[in-house]
């Protein structure tokens, strides 16, 4: 990782040392960063003004204490200042995909594409490969005949023509991508894994996020409110992705114009499904085309779409959202998706 830094004499304190000190000054002396301090810290990191040893200390101190909503909001604000592009497209729904799947296939991709088929423009962003035992969205899209974008310009073009685009973090905020790639070196996830989910590069009015640890749900919800995100929903997704697990009750925590709300969505099955023995990405296209049947996958897609429809204001109740999602699925264009 190539992070440059300013030269300092041995007696001169590095500007970033104040941030490390706030976080690391013992059990009684340390505290969380304010939103302004978090903003300043992330600006220095992204500008390459931090030594690698300071970055490592910062990431692990943050990991031990876990991020507050104020810190997350500050980090996101700073990161958004490093986007070097003009937004020329309208996006309805921002969809983050950073966790990867291990137990089940990424059925959420079909949920997103079902929404796209029914008029919703979706920008999906993520990062792949930082955990070797997981399947990432970028690699699976090719099995559906979809090319991930490789630049902001290409993403904008795809959004205008296809209503859907997936773009890896490395193509719109490479510094954050570098830090995510440190996971195998540090052995732990870092606050970057959390903040990237909130980036919303195209300023979509609606955003949806999945998390793995339930405690992060409320942090995302409050951070979205601090960032003045008009409409946002976060759920404990299967494997940490934005995907409703139909086997269990799902708590969705939302923000709508500054108002915070929580809503429970019931399990869609009375029994638990066993983990798939063989995760074959080709099954996504086969399921869409009606050449393969899987009740868990189908319920995952319909259930995830229902949550999104409720968030988007396209259905007033959970029941109406589920009914509309089911209608979309049963009436999908089955000829659409196949391998590249």
N, C-alpha and C positions, 0 to 999 in steps of 0.2 A: 504494500500500500504506500503510495507516495504522497505524504502530507508535508508540505513545506512549512517553514516557521520563521519567525523573525529572530535575528541574532540578539542574544542577551548576554551581558556580562555576568559573571558568577554571583555578584552581589545584588543584581537587579532582579526583582521578582517578576516572573512571567504573568501577564494579565490573566491568563486562564487559571492560575493557581488559586485565585479567590473562589472560583466555582468549585474546584476540588475540595477546598477547605470547608466551604459551606456544607457540602454533602458528607464529608468524611471526618469531621471533628469530634469523633467519639459519640457514645450513646446519648450524652446529655447536651453536648455542644453542637451537634449537627442538626440540620433542618432541611426541609424541601426548598427548592428554588421558587421564587415568585415567577409569575408569567413573564415579566420583563427580564429577569435573570436568565430564565430558560431560553428566551428569545436571543439574548446576547450570547449565551453559551453556544447555541446551535449555529448562529451566524459565524462565530469564530471557527467552529469545526468545519463548516462548509467552505469557508474562505481559505482553509489550509493554514490557519494561524495557531494550530495546536500541535504540540509534540506527540508522537505516537504513544509515549508512556503516559502522558496526560489523558489522551483519549481512552486508553485501556482502563485507567483508574476511574475515569468519569463513567464509562459504560458499565463497569462492574458495581460501582457504588450505587448507580441508578437501579441496576438490576436487583441488588440486595434489598433496597428500600421500596422499590416499585414506584412507578410514575404517578403523580397527582394529575388531576384534570388541568390545573393551571400550567404545570410543566409541559404536558402534552400540547396544549394550545400554543404555548410559546415556541416549542420546537416546530410545530406545523407552520406557524406564521413565518418563522425564519426560513424554513425550507421552501415555502411558496415564493419567497423573494428571490430564490435562485433558479426559478423557472425562466428560461430565456426564450419565450415564444409569445406570440400574439394569439389569443384565443379567437378563432374565426368560426367556430361551430357551436351549435346548440346540442347539449347533452341532457337527457332527462334524468338518467340514473347513473351515479358513480358506483362502481362495484369493485371492491378490493379483493385480491386473491393472492395471499402471501404464505399461507400455511402449508399447502400441499396435502395430499390425501394418502393415508396408509392402510386404513381398514376397508374402505369402500372406494369405488370409482368416483370421480368428480362429476356427479350427476347435476350439480348446480350449473354446469355449462349449458345443459339442455334447458334448464329453467330460464337462464338468461336469454337463450336463443328463442324460446317460446314467447317471452315478453317482446323481443325484437320483432318477431313475426306479427305481433299484434300491435305494432306502432310505437313501441318504446325504444328510444335511442339510448344505448348503453355503452359506456366506456369502462372497460375492465383493465386494471393494472395489477401487476404482481412482480414476483421475482422467483426464479426457479433454481434448484440445484444446491441450496445451502444445507439441506438435510438429505443425505444420499438414499434413505429408505422411503422417500415419498414421491408421489406422482404429482407433477405440477401442471397447471392449466395450459401453459404455453406449449408443452409437448403433446398434450392430448388434442388440442385444437386441430392439429394437422390430420388427425384421424377423422375429423368431421369436414375436411376439405377447406379449412379456414387458415389463412396465413396470418400469423401475428404481425403487427406493424413493427417496423424497425426504426421509425423516427416519428416525431410529433407531426410532421407534414403528412406522412403516410397515414397516421392514425386519423387525422382530420379528414383526409380524402375518404378513408373507409367509413367513417361516421356519416359523411354526407351521402355516400352511395349505398352503403349496406346497413346503416343504423347501428353497427356494432364494430368495435375495434378492441383488440387486446394489445397493450404496449408494456414491455418490461420496464421496470424502474431504471435500469441502467441507461435507457434512452431519453429519460427526461429529468433525472436527478442522479447522475453517476456517482457523486460523492456518497450519497446515502446507500447506493448499491454496494459500493466498496465496503462500507461498514457492516452491512448485512453479511457480506462474504467473510467477515471475521469470525463468524459463529464457530466453524470447526477449530479455529485457533484458540478462542476464548472458552469454548465448551458450553456456552450459554447463549440464549437469545439476549437481545439488548433492547433499550427503549426504541430503537429505530424500527424493530419489528412491529411495534405498536403504532408509532406515529405515521408510518407510511400508509396505514389503512385510512387515515383521515385526510390525506393530501388533496383529493378531489381536484385534479389539475385543470379541468375544464369548467369549474364553478357550476356543476350541476345543481339544480335546486333540491334534488333528492339524492341521498347516498345511503348505501346499505353495507353493513360490515358484519363479519363473523369473528368471534374470538373463541379461544379454547378455555381459558380460566374464567369462571363466572365473575370473579371480583373485578375483572376488567370491563365488564359490561357497563356499569354505572360510570366508570372513569371516562369511557368513550362518549357516553351520553352527555355528561357534564362538559367535556372538552368541546363537543360539537356545539353546545349552547354558547360556550365562551367564544367560539369561532364564528358565531352568528350563522351557522349552517341552517337554512330555513327548515328543511325536513330531513330527518335522519333516523335510521333504525339500526339497532345492534342486537345480535342474538348469539347465544352459545351454539356455534355451528358444529356440524359433524367434522371432527378432526381439526377444528379451528377455522374452517372455511365458511363462507356465507352460504350455508346450506342447512335447512331444517332437517333434523333427524326425526322421521315419522314414528319411531319407536318410543320416544319419550316426550314429556311435556316440554314446551318451549316458551321461555319468557322472552318477550321482545320489549326492549326499552327504547323509547323514541323521543325525539324532539320535534315539535311542530311550532314554528314561529315563537321560539323561546319557551314554550310550555313543555315540561317534561311529563311523560306518561309511561306506565308499565302495563303490559297486556300479556296474559297467559294464553297460549294456544295449546290445546289438548293433544295427547298422543293419538296417532291415527291407527294404531294397532294395539291389541291387548297383550301381544307376545313380542319378545325380542327376536330379531333376525340375527343369525350367526354371521360372522365375518366371512367375506368371500374368500374362497381358496385361491382363486386365480383372478388377478385384476387385469383384464384384457381391455385396453382402451377402445378397441374396435366395437365393443358392445354398445357404446354410446350411439354410434350411427345405426347399428342394428336395432336398438330399442326405438329410436326415433322413426325408423322406417317400418316398424311393426314386424320385424323379422326375428325378434327376440323378446321374451316376456320376463319381467321381474317386478313383483308387486312392491318390493322395498324401493326400487329405483323410481317406479312410477309415482308412488306416494311421496317420495322425496322431492321430485320435480314439482308436482302439483302443490304440495305443502309450502315449498319455497316460493313459488310464484304467487300463492295466496298472500303470504306475508308482504311481498313486494307490491302487490295490487292494493292492499290496505294502506301501505305507506304512501303510495302514489295518489291516493284519493280516488281510485277507480272502483272502489267498493266500500260501502259504508260500514258493513259488519264483517266479522270473521266468516260467518256462514256464506254471505254473498261473495266474498273474496274466494272462498274455496270452490264455490259453485262455478264462478267465472273461470278460475284456473283450470278446473276439470273440463269445462267447455272448450277452452283453448287447446288443451291436450288432445281431446277426442277429435277435434277438427283441424289438427295441424296438417301442414303440407308434407306428407310422408316422403315425397320425392327429393327432398332438399339435400340431405347431408350424406357424404361419403368420403372416403380417403382421398388425399391429394394424389 
